Amino acid sequence: MSNSNPEVLVDARIRGHGALPYSDWSRQPQPVVDLRFDVQSSNYRRTQTFKVFTSADLEALLDVLPTAASHSWLEVRSFRGETRRFTPETATPFPEVTSFLHG
């Protein structure tokens, strides 16, 4: 199965890293985003494949990216399948990245 397969993406959101608590209908909304990155140094372990993270994780990574090692990178994938890559030189503020994600 391909990562672009909607069933794979739904399965990742239900059972994968940062999974949504789908059985709790009274939960607060929990927006998620697909990320892969190698940000040195951050509190996050490097991931070479896209995984589901919360918006708070994205914001934290964007906050440390401008001062990270020059070889660091962060890729963000929107629900449309578009991907943007950020480096310390091209770090973008969180509101602009969320605009890309929702836009």
N, C-alpha and C positions, 0 to 999 in steps of 0.2 A: 504494500500500500504506500502511496505517496503522501508526503507531509501536506500536500495541498488538498487531500481528500477531506471533505467536511466531517466524515465520521471519525477520522483520526484526530482532528482538532477537537471535536466534542469529547471524545474519549480522554484526551489529554486534560481538558478542563475539569472533567469529573474525577479522574483517578490519578492524574499526574502531579508534578511539582506545583505547589500553590493551588491545589484543587479547590473548586468551589464546593461549599457544603450544600449540595443540591437537595438533600433530604429535609433541610430546615427551611420551610417556606416563610418563616417570620424573620429570617436573617436580614441584615442590612445589605444594600447593594454592594457588590464587591467587583469593581471593574478590574479586568486583568489585561495583560499585554504580553505578547510573545517577544522574548529577548534572547540574544546570545551575545557573549562578551568576553573580553579579557582585559580587565581594568586593574592595573598594578599601581598603587596598592589600594585595595578596598577590602571590606569585610566579606565580599562575595567571592565564591570560588568560580573560576573560569568555567564557561560552558561553551562547547563548540557547536551544539545543536540548539535550536530554538526550544525554549521551555516557557511555561506560563509563570509570570510574576505579577505581583500587585503593582498598582500605580505608585505606591510609596517606595517600592524597590527601584522602579525606574527613576523616580525623583532623586533618591539617594545616590544612584550611580551617576546621574547627570551632575549632581553636586560635586562629586570627587573627580570627575573626568578632566576638567580643565587643569588640575594639578597632578594628574596621573603621569606615569612614565610615557615617554613619547611613542612607544610602540603599542600603547593601549588602544582599545577600540570597543565600541558598543553598537550593535545592530538591533533595530526596532522594526517589527513587522506589524503592519496594520491589518485590520479584518479583511481588507480588500486584497491582501497578499503582497502589497507594496512594501519594500524594505528600504530603510535609510540607515546609513553607516555614519557614526560619529567618532571622532578622534579628539585628543586634547586640543588640537588646533581648530577643529570645527565644532566644538561643543556648543550646544544650543540650549537655551533656557527651557525649563520644563513646560511652560505654557505653549511655547511654539511647537514642541514635540507632541503635546496632546492635541493641538490643532491639526497636525498631520495625521494623527491616529483617528480622529473623529471626523475629519474633513472630507 
